[in-house]
C-alpha cells in the first residue's frame, strides 16, 4: 500500500484510510509504485540525500490526492513536475536558513571501518560526495534543479521552464551555468583497491615524515577544503597540505583509513581517542586530487564515527 510514511500519518489513522481510499479510487497503487524509483532517484540527485528525497516523493503522493485523475494525461511527467517543484522549495528553504553543504551531507553520511575485501561488498551511500555537495551548494536552486533534471534525467527544457517559472532559454542558461561548475568536481578513477592503496601510502608517509613520498601521492594541484567552526576555506596545491603536516605532532595523533560514503577517507584522533578530524579523499590516477577535512567538533559529534568519541 502506498502511504505517506514520513508525513506523520499512521496506517491505522482515519486520515490515512481516507487518503488511501481517495487515491485508490482512481489510481492503482502499482501505478504510483512503478514511478517511485525514478522519482526518488531524481529527488536524490537534486537534494543530495535519500531522506529528503523520500520526503519529496511522499509529498508528491499526497498532492496526487488533490487532483482529478481525468486531468492527468501523463502521470510520470506530472509526478516529475511535482517532485521538481517540491525539491525547488526545499532548496530555497535551505538557502533562506543558511544551511551549508555539510548540513545536508551529514544527513546520509556513512563512515565505517574500511577493511580490504571484495569491492562488491563495500556498502555505498546513495548520498553525493562531500566534494560534489560543496559545488552544488554554490549553485542557485534553479540552476541545480535544471542541471539535474536535464543532464541526468533528460527532462526537456520546456518542462523544466514550467517548474522553475522561467523561459525555456533561461532554463537552458541555468543548466549551462551549473554544468560548468559541476565539471570542476573531481571524480575518483581506478579500482577501489588502488584508491585505498593511495590513501595508505599517504598515511604511511605522513607518519614517517617522508615529504618526498607525500609529494608522490599528492597531486600537485590538489584541492583542500577545510570545514571549521570559523567557516570554510579552500587551499590549492600539495605544498599547502605539506605545510599543515609539518605543523602537526605525529606523536600526539593517530590516523587511520575509514570508509566515507563508499570511498577511502581518513579519521584523525588523539592517542586518547578524541576525534580531531575526518578527511574525505578523492583519488584519481593513484594520487589524492581532492581532500575535504571536517574539523568542526560540533559537526564531528553529529556523525556516527567508528571506534572514537568526539568531544
C-alpha positions in Angstrom: 0.0 0.0 0.0 1.3 3.5 -0.9 1.3 5.8 2.0 2.8 9.0 3.5 5.2 7.1 5.7 7.2 10.2 6.5 4.2 12.6 6.7 3.1 11.8 10.2 0.1 9.7 9.2 -0.2 6.2 10.6 -1.8 3.2 8.7 -4.4 2.9 11.5 -5.4 6.6 11.4 -8.7 7.6 9.8 -6.9 10.3 7.8 -4.6 7.7 6.3 -7.5 5.4 5.3 -9.4 8.3 3.7 -6.4 9.4 1.7 -5.5 5.9 0.5 -9.2 5.2 -0.4 -9.4 8.5 -2.3 -6.3 7.7 -4.4 -7.0 4.0 -4.9 -10.4 5.0 -6.3 -8.7 6.2 -9.5 -5.1 5.2 -9.3 -4.0 1.6 -8.5 -1.1 1.6 -6.0 1.0 -0.3 -8.5 1.0 2.7 -10.9 2.4 5.1 -8.4 4.9 2.5 -7.2 6.1 2.0 -10.7 7.2 5.6 -10.8 8.6 5.8 -7.3 12.2 4.5 -8.0 12.7 7.1 -10.7 11.1 9.9 -8.7 13.3 9.0 -5.7 16.4 9.0 -7.9 15.5 12.4 -9.3 14.9 13.9 -5.9 18.1 12.4 -4.5 20.3 13.9 -7.3 18.6 17.3 -6.8 18.6 17.4 -3.0 21.7 15.3 -2.2 20.2 13.0 0.4 17.9 10.0 0.4 15.9 11.1 3.4 15.0 14.4 1.8 14.3 12.7 -1.5 11.8 10.3 0.2 10.0 13.3 1.8 9.7 14.9 -1.6 8.3 11.8 -3.2 5.8 11.4 -0.4 4.7 15.0 -0.8 4.0 14.2 -4.5 1.9 11.3 -3.4 -0.1 13.5 -1.1 -0.6 16.1 -3.8 -1.9 13.4 -6.1 -4.8 13.0 -3.8 -5.9 16.6 -4.6 -6.0 16.1 -8.4 -8.7 14.9 -10.8 -7.4 11.8 -12.4 -9.0 12.7 -15.7 -6.9 15.8 -15.8 -3.6 13.9 -15.7 -2.7 12.7 -19.2 0.9 11.7 -18.4 1.3 10.5 -14.8 5.0 10.2 -15.0 5.5 13.7 -16.3 3.0 15.1 -13.9 4.8 13.5 -10.9 8.2 14.6 -12.1 7.0 18.2 -12.3 5.5 18.0 -8.8 8.7 16.4 -7.3 10.7 19.1 -9.1 8.7 21.9 -7.6 8.9 20.3 -4.1 12.6 20.0 -4.4 12.9 23.6 -5.6 11.0 24.7 -2.5 13.4 22.6 -0.3 16.5 24.1 -1.9 15.1 27.7 -1.4 14.3 27.0 2.3 17.8 25.7 2.8 19.2 28.9 1.3 17.0 31.0 3.4 18.1 29.2 6.6 21.7 29.5 5.7 22.2 25.7 5.6 25.6 24.5 4.2 26.7 21.6 2.2 27.9 19.9 5.3 24.4 20.3 6.9 22.9 18.4 4.0 25.7 15.8 3.6 25.7 14.8 7.2 22.1 13.6 6.9 23.1 10.5 4.9 26.9 10.3 5.7 28.1 6.7 6.3 31.5 6.4 7.9 32.7 2.9 8.7 35.8 0.9 9.2 37.3 0.4 5.8 38.7 -3.2 5.6 40.1 -4.7 2.4 37.8 -7.1 0.7 35.8 -7.8 -2.4 34.7 -4.4 -3.9 31.2 -5.8 -4.4 30.9 -6.0 -0.6 31.6 -2.3 0.0 28.4 -0.6 1.2 28.0 2.6 -0.7 25.8 5.5 0.4 23.3 7.0 -2.0 24.2 10.5 -0.9 26.5 12.6 -3.1 30.2 13.0 -2.3 31.0 15.9 0.0 33.1 17.5 -2.8 30.1 17.4 -5.1 27.8 18.8 -2.3 30.1 21.8 -1.8 29.9 22.6 -5.5 26.2 22.1 -5.7 25.7 24.3 -2.6 27.2 27.2 -4.5 24.6 27.0 -7.3 21.3 28.8 -7.3 18.3 26.4 -6.6 17.1 26.9 -10.2 20.5 26.1 -11.6 20.8 22.9 -9.6 17.4 21.7 -10.5 17.7 22.5 -14.2 21.1 20.7 -14.4 19.9 17.6 -12.6 16.6 17.2 -14.5 18.0 17.8 -18.0 21.6 16.4 -17.9 20.9 13.4 -15.6 17.3 12.6 -16.4 16.8 14.1 -19.9 13.7 16.1 -18.9 13.0 18.6 -21.7 13.8 22.2 -21.1 10.2 23.1 -21.9 9.1 21.1 -18.8 11.9 22.5 -16.6 10.9 26.0 -17.6 7.4 25.4 -16.2 8.8 24.0 -12.9 11.2 27.0 -12.3 8.8 29.5 -13.7 11.3 30.8 -16.3 11.5 30.9 -20.1 13.0 27.9 -22.0 16.1 29.9 -22.7 16.5 30.9 -19.1 16.2 27.2 -18.2 18.9 26.3 -20.7 21.2 29.0 -19.3 20.6 27.8 -15.7 21.6 24.3 -16.7 24.7 25.5 -18.6 26.0 27.5 -15.6 25.5 24.5 -13.3 27.2 22.2 -15.9 30.4 24.4 -15.9 30.6 24.2 -12.2 29.9 20.5 -11.9 32.6 19.7 -14.4 35.1 21.1 -11.8 34.2 18.4 -9.3 36.9 15.8 -9.1 35.9 12.2 -9.7 37.7 9.1 -8.5 39.3 6.8 -11.0 40.9 3.4 -10.9 40.0 0.3 -8.9 38.9 0.8 -5.3 41.9 -1.3 -4.1 44.2 1.2 -5.9 42.4 4.2 -4.3 42.8 2.5 -0.9 46.5 1.9 -1.6 47.0 5.6 -2.4 45.4 6.7 0.9 47.5 4.1 2.8 50.6 5.5 1.1 49.6 9.0 2.2 49.1 7.9 5.8 52.4 6.0 5.9 54.4 8.9 4.5 52.7 11.3 6.9 53.5 9.1 9.9 57.2 8.8 8.9 57.5 12.5 7.9 58.6 11.4 4.4 57.7 14.5 2.5 59.2 13.2 -0.8 56.8 10.3 -0.6 53.9 12.6 0.2 54.7 14.6 -2.9 54.5 11.4 -4.9 51.0 10.6 -3.6 49.6 14.2 -3.6 48.5 15.7 -6.9 50.5 19.0 -7.4 47.2 20.8 -7.8 45.3 19.0 -5.0 42.3 21.0 -3.7 41.9 21.1 0.1 38.6 22.1 1.6 38.7 22.7 5.4 35.3 22.9 7.2 35.9 24.5 10.6 33.8 26.2 13.3 35.0 29.6 11.9 33.9 28.8 8.4 35.1 27.0 5.3 38.4 27.6 3.4 39.8 26.3 0.2 43.6 25.9 -0.5 45.3 24.6 -3.6 48.5 22.7 -4.1 50.4 19.9 -2.4 52.6 22.4 -0.5 49.6 23.6 1.5 49.0 20.1 2.7 52.6 19.6 3.5 52.8 22.8 5.5 49.9 21.7 7.7 51.5 18.3 8.2 54.8 19.9 9.3 52.9 21.9 11.9 51.5 18.7 13.5 53.0 16.4 16.1 52.8 12.8 14.9 53.5 11.5 18.4 50.2 13.0 19.7 47.8 12.0 17.0 46.8 8.8 15.2 45.2 8.5 11.8 43.6 5.5 10.1 41.7 4.8 7.0 37.9 4.7 7.1 35.2 4.3 4.6 33.4 7.6 3.8 30.3 7.0 1.7 32.0 4.2 -0.2 35.3 5.9 -0.7 38.5 5.7 1.4 38.9 8.5 3.8 40.9 9.2 7.0 39.8 9.6 10.6 42.2 11.6 12.8 42.2 11.5 16.6 44.4 12.0 19.6 46.2 9.0 21.0 43.5 9.0 23.7 40.7 8.5 21.2 39.3 12.1 20.9 38.3 12.8 17.3 40.2 15.7 15.7 39.0 15.5 12.1 37.5 13.5 9.2 39.0 13.6 5.8 37.0 12.7 2.7 39.6 11.8 -0.1 39.2 11.7 -3.9 41.8 9.6 -5.6 42.5 9.6 -9.3 45.5 8.3 -11.2 46.9 7.0 -7.9 47.1 10.4 -6.3 44.9 12.4 -4.0 43.3 15.2 -6.1 40.8 16.5 -3.6 40.6 16.4 0.2 37.7 17.7 2.3 38.5 18.0 6.0 35.8 18.3 8.6 37.5 19.9 11.6 34.4 21.4 13.4 33.9 19.4 16.6 30.2 20.2 16.7 29.8 18.6 13.3 32.0 15.6 14.1 29.8 15.0 17.1 26.8 14.7 14.8 28.4 11.9 12.7 28.4 8.2 13.6 32.2 7.6 13.7 33.7 4.1 14.2 35.8 3.5 17.2 36.1 7.1 18.6 34.2 9.5 20.7 34.3 13.1 19.5 34.4 15.9 22.1 
